[in-house]
Structure formats: C-alpha cells, structure tokens
Amino acid sequence: MSEVRVHNFSISLDGFATGDVQSLEAPFGHAGERLHEWLIGTRFFHAEDNQPGGTRGADNGYAEQHNPGIGAEIMGAGKFGPPGWQDDPDWKGWWGPNPPFHTPTFILTHRPRPSIEMEGGTTYHFLDASPAEAVAQARKAAAGADVRIGGGATVVRDFLAEGLIDYMHVAQVPILLGRGVRLWDGLEALEETYAIEPVSTPSGITHLTFTAKR
C-alpha cells in the first residue's frame, strides 16, 4: 500500500507551525517567513522557483525528498487560503495559476465547492471528510503513489493522532514564537508509535524524522 508522508514541515522550538493572526497579507501570522528561511535558501527551493543558486548541504538533502513518489496531496483549509476564503468564489489558493503540487490536491473544508482544474496537473478537490476518508480518496487518486499531508499543524496533528502517517519530516527552527498553532498538542507519547531520528545541521535546523513502528 502507498505511504502517507509529511515533508519539510517547519516548527519553532516551542512547537508552533504558524504564528498568530493569519491574514491575506500575513499567511504565517506574526512568524512571517522565519520558519521557512532554511527551505527558501536551498537549491531545491531555488530550482522549484526556476532560479539559480541555493545551498546544497544537508538541509537541501532533506528538502529534496518533498516531491519524489507523491501522487496526491491533502491540506487543510487554513493552508489553502486566509481566514474567510470560503466566502470568495474566485479564490484559487496562494500559488497562482500553476500551483507547485502537480497532482490531485484535496482541501479539507466544511464548505466544499466544485473541483478546480489548474495548470500543470494540479486539480483542487474540496472535501468535508474525516482524515481516514480523505486518505482513502487521495490514495485512489494517487494510483499507487504516495500521499503527502501538506499541513497546517491542525491537519498534521489530526492525521498523526489517528495513526495515518507513515513517515514525517519536521524541521525545528531555532526561534521562539510564543503563540500561534502548535503541532504537538495532544500527542503525548508519540515516541511509542514512531521511531524518531534527529539530525542537526550547520544552519541551526534540527531535522526530525518520524517513521511509524508497524
């Protein structure tokens, strides 16, 4: 069976994956881009943006694992748009006409709308479904490839709590946010069901990989 994976999911030292007060102007709230500066600096990110340069060290090695083998993505409503996007019938995500997913992409929302076909192979499907139901639909769409859980923190947490994630890569960034949306709440003793491996890099990032114990 295909795997369910999380990649390049950044959190602060105190566990926040996004800051407080998200908006159209501030997608990550008061955190700004501080959680993702490590990723933006990699060769992987530069190549995705069709730009030269970028670092090629260990951070890039983890970043590059993001796309291979992925056949579908699941994300929450909070990743797809700012608060209130459901009231805008023309909203098609943050990423412009050619989003970076290039696969069927499932958005979890209590207010579904018709699917939207974008450029580059991305089709947005809007689901009011449980995590298990969403994984079943995404696996079918992925046609044997893996399913990526794209976030945000609440969605990743819910899928972890139900034991649906096979592999997860978390990048712990050496900043303190103090407020926002935390990843770890309610996930006590996660180490009992996942083998956890930490790797620190010269940039100050600690890469944590979680592999499900089966």
C-alpha positions in Angstrom: 0.0 0.0 0.0 1.2 3.5 -0.7 2.5 5.6 2.2 1.2 8.8 3.8 4.1 11.3 4.2 4.9 14.7 5.6 7.9 16.7 4.3 9.6 20.0 5.1 7.1 20.8 7.9 8.7 23.7 9.9 8.1 24.4 13.6 9.6 26.7 16.2 11.4 25.5 19.3 8.2 25.8 21.2 6.3 23.8 18.6 4.4 26.4 16.6 4.0 25.7 12.9 2.5 29.1 12.2 2.2 32.4 14.1 -0.8 34.2 15.4 -3.2 36.3 13.4 -3.1 34.9 9.9 -4.3 37.1 7.1 -4.1 37.6 3.4 -1.1 39.9 4.0 0.5 37.5 6.6 -0.1 33.9 5.7 2.0 32.7 8.6 0.9 35.4 11.0 3.5 37.1 13.2 6.0 34.4 12.3 6.4 35.8 8.8 8.9 33.7 6.8 11.2 33.0 9.7 10.1 29.3 9.9 10.9 28.8 6.2 14.1 30.7 5.7 16.1 27.4 5.8 14.0 26.0 3.0 14.0 29.1 0.9 17.8 29.1 0.9 18.1 25.6 -0.5 18.9 24.6 -4.1 15.7 22.6 -4.1 13.6 25.7 -3.5 15.5 27.8 -6.0 15.0 25.1 -8.6 11.3 24.9 -7.9 11.1 28.7 -8.4 13.2 28.4 -11.6 16.0 30.4 -10.1 19.8 29.7 -9.9 21.8 29.2 -6.7 20.8 27.8 -3.4 22.7 25.7 -0.8 23.4 22.1 -1.5 24.1 20.7 2.0 22.1 18.6 4.4 19.2 21.0 4.5 18.9 20.7 0.8 19.1 16.9 1.1 16.0 16.8 3.3 14.2 19.4 1.2 14.7 17.3 -2.0 12.7 14.4 -0.5 9.5 16.5 -0.8 8.3 15.5 -4.3 9.6 12.1 -5.4 6.9 9.4 -5.4 4.0 11.7 -4.4 0.7 11.2 -6.3 -1.7 13.3 -4.3 -1.7 15.9 -1.5 -4.1 16.6 1.4 -4.2 20.0 3.1 -6.4 21.9 5.5 -8.5 25.0 4.7 -6.0 27.2 6.6 -3.2 26.3 4.3 -5.3 26.8 1.1 -6.2 30.4 2.0 -6.6 33.1 4.6 -9.5 33.2 7.0 -12.7 33.8 5.1 -11.5 32.5 1.7 -14.6 30.3 1.5 -16.7 33.5 1.0 -14.7 34.3 -2.1 -15.9 32.2 -5.1 -12.8 33.2 -7.1 -10.2 32.2 -4.6 -7.9 29.5 -6.1 -5.2 29.3 -3.5 -2.0 31.2 -2.8 0.1 29.8 -5.6 -1.2 31.3 -8.8 -2.5 29.6 -12.0 0.3 26.9 -11.9 0.5 25.6 -8.3 3.5 23.6 -7.2 1.6 20.4 -6.4 1.1 18.9 -10.0 -1.2 16.2 -8.5 -4.8 15.9 -7.3 -4.9 18.0 -4.2 -7.6 17.6 -1.6 -8.6 20.6 0.6 -10.4 19.7 3.9 -13.2 22.2 4.5 -16.7 22.2 6.0 -17.8 24.2 3.0 -17.0 22.1 -0.1 -17.2 23.6 -3.6 -16.8 22.2 -7.1 -13.3 21.0 -8.1 -10.9 23.4 -9.8 -8.5 22.3 -12.5 -5.3 24.3 -12.6 -2.3 24.4 -14.9 0.5 21.9 -14.5 -1.6 18.9 -13.4 -3.0 20.2 -10.2 -6.7 19.7 -9.6 -8.2 21.0 -6.3 -10.9 18.9 -4.7 -12.8 20.2 -1.7 -13.8 17.6 0.9 -15.8 17.6 4.1 -14.3 14.3 5.3 -12.6 12.6 8.2 -8.8 12.0 8.0 -9.3 8.3 7.1 -11.9 9.1 4.4 -9.6 11.8 3.0 -6.7 9.3 2.8 -8.8 6.7 1.1 -9.8 9.2 -1.6 -6.3 10.6 -2.0 -4.8 7.1 -2.3 -7.3 6.2 -5.0 -6.4 9.4 -6.9 -2.7 8.8 -6.4 -3.0 5.5 -8.3 -0.3 3.6 -6.3 1.9 6.6 -5.5 2.3 8.1 -2.0 0.1 10.7 -0.4 1.6 13.9 1.1 -0.1 15.7 4.0 0.8 19.3 3.4 -0.5 20.9 6.6 -1.2 23.0 8.5 -0.5 22.0 12.0 -4.0 21.0 13.0 -4.3 18.7 10.0 -1.0 17.0 10.6 -1.8 16.6 14.2 -5.2 15.0 13.4 -3.7 12.5 11.0 -0.9 11.7 13.5 -3.5 11.1 16.2 -5.3 8.5 14.1 -2.0 6.8 13.1 -2.4 7.5 9.4 1.0 9.0 8.8 3.8 6.5 7.9 6.7 9.0 7.6 7.1 12.6 8.8 10.0 15.1 8.4 9.8 18.1 10.8 12.4 20.9 10.6 12.8 22.5 14.0 13.9 26.1 13.6 15.8 27.8 16.4 13.2 30.6 17.1 10.5 31.0 19.8 7.1 32.2 18.6 5.2 32.1 21.8 1.8 31.9 20.1 0.1 30.5 17.1 -0.9 27.0 16.1 1.2 24.2 17.8 1.9 20.8 16.3 2.4 18.7 19.3 -0.7 19.4 21.5 -2.5 16.2 22.5 0.2 13.9 21.0 1.8 12.7 24.2 4.0 9.5 23.9 4.2 9.8 20.2 7.6 8.1 20.5 5.9 4.9 21.4 4.4 4.6 17.9 7.2 6.3 15.9 10.9 5.8 15.7 12.4 9.3 15.9 15.8 10.4 14.5 17.2 13.9 15.0 19.9 15.4 12.8 21.3 18.9 13.4 22.8 20.9 10.5 25.2 23.9 10.5 22.3 26.2 9.7 20.9 25.6 13.2 18.0 23.5 11.9 17.3 20.2 13.6 15.7 17.7 11.2 13.4 15.3 13.0 12.2 12.2 11.1 9.4 10.0 12.4 8.9 6.5 11.0 5.9 4.6 12.0 6.5 1.4 14.0 4.5 -1.3 12.3 
